[in-house]
Amino acid sequence: MIKNLESNDIFKILFDSAGEGLVLADKKGTMLMVNTRMEEMFGYGKDELIGQQVEVLIPESLHSRHTAHRENYNKQPKKRSMGEGMDLVGCRKDKTTLPIEISLNYFYSGDEMVVMGLVTDITERKNTQTQLLQLNTDLEQRVTERTQMLAGAIKELEYSNKSLEKAEEDLKKALEVEKELGELKSRFVSTASHEFRTPLATILSSVSLIARYDKPEDNEKRQRHIEQIKLSVSELREILDDFLSLSKLEEGKMRNSPDTFELTAFCKNIAGEMQMHAKSDQKIEYVHEGPTEIHLDHQLLKNVLVNLLSNAIKFSGEGLEITITSIVKNGMLEIAVKDKGLGMSTEDQKHLFERFFRGKNVAAIQGTGLGLNIVKKYVELMEGEINFQSEINKGTTFTVSFKLA
């Protein structure tokens, strides 16, 4: 058994009051603790679950498969999120089923490994996705119906063929925009739900463990979990910033308002700010060539550089250098951000600036897949261009260029 697992009142209060289902189990899958939300979700009393195998919470037909998954997890335990791209099914006491998502984490109590599962009932989300799919189907039907109506009108009014063709094209574009907004809403619900879950689970786990480290000699362990909480909060802020930026761009609330400023001081300040977020021994170097006074929208340019540097930090290992190079020549400004990180495959490069796209080799790293799409929109708003070069395991260089007034 786990020593003193329920001895701390703060841990018990946090564990039992969590808004999602929480279950602690040993390596054999025996449930050691469950919170009130788990009882409500599955219809069991707490005493009916403690000591039982976790397989009691899934349909009997899936027991053997789940046992094999559990044994594989014990061999290589790691923090992971389950449910993305696949349907997981829970089984209540009355044998009715419900769609669920499960995030896993683990820690050690003494020499014994304990696995914590964060269980979420996603029935409402599934219903919302179904409704959004139906909305998209309805929109496609409307496109078909209105196209047919316009086709009939064209036959009756051949003398005004050109104007009717333009009206038909305008209608199609308007309906496509409506359809795209519906799809964007669906992807937003799915992405936001999934991306928020992992840092929230990490925060909850760290807070629960901090409550146990109440002795002076535990200060190092407490500090480690505090840093983990700070990192998770930073991840949440980045996710919110991406969604808010995309919303402002889609609604046309962003404006290009150029002003005159000194480029080298501007770039050095940004490099200094981002150095605080760099990994261990990562260094951000800055080099400039040419005149230093330029006329551009400095806030939009800062948004571009912060996004590119965040990606360089995120997708580069510890100790690898990141370089910013700026050149002002012949009335043009060119800024390049170069890293020596993971790089991108040729296939992934074709979709790089699409909304919600994430490369195959970065799927396990936190992110919304919106950053580069937003960067491209910022650059276009400033009437500039963005290009890149990348090679797997050798790094990536993004280059933005602008015509200066």
DATADA-V904355 format. One line per field, one symbol per residue. ss: DSSP state (a for helix, b for strand, c for the rest). burial: b if it has 24 or more other C-alpha atoms within 12 Angstrom, else e. Layout:
ss = ???
burial = ???
This chain:
ss = ccccccccaaaaaaaaacccbbbbbccccbbbbbcaaaaaaacccaaaacccbaaaaccaaaaaaaaaaaaaaaaccccbbccccccbbbbcccccbbbbbbbbbbbbbccbbbbbbbbbbcaaaaaaaaaaaaaaaaaaaaaaaaaaaaaaaaaacaaaaaaaaaaaaaaaaaaaaaaaaaaaaaaaaaaaaaaaaaaaaaaaaaaaaacccccaaaaaaaaaaaaaaaaaaaaaaaaaaaaaaaaaaaccccccccbbbbaaaaaaaaaaaaacccccccbbbbbbbcccbbbbcaaaaaaaaaaaaaaaaaccccccbbbbbbbbbccbbbbbbbcccccccaaaaccccccccccaaaccccccccaaaaaaaaaaacccbbbbbbbcccbbbbbbbbbcc
burial = eeeebbeeeebbebbbebebbbbbbbbbbbbbbbbbbbbebbbbebeebbebbbbbbbbeeeeeebeeebeebbeeeebbbbbeeeebbbbbeeeeebbbbbbbbbbeeeeebbbbbbbbbbeebeeeeeebeeebeebeeebeeebeebeeeeeeeeeeeeeeeeebeeebeebeeebeebbbbbbbbbbbbbbbbbbbbbbbbbbbbbbbbeeeeeeeeeeebbebbebbeebbebbbebbebbeebeeeebeeeeeeeebbebbbebbeebbebbeeebbbbbbbeeebbbbbbbbbbbbbbbbbbbbbbbbbbeebbbbbbbbbeeebbbbbbbbbbbbbeeeeeeebeebbbbbeebeebbbbbbbbbbbbbbbbbbbbbbbbbbebeebbbbbbbbbbe
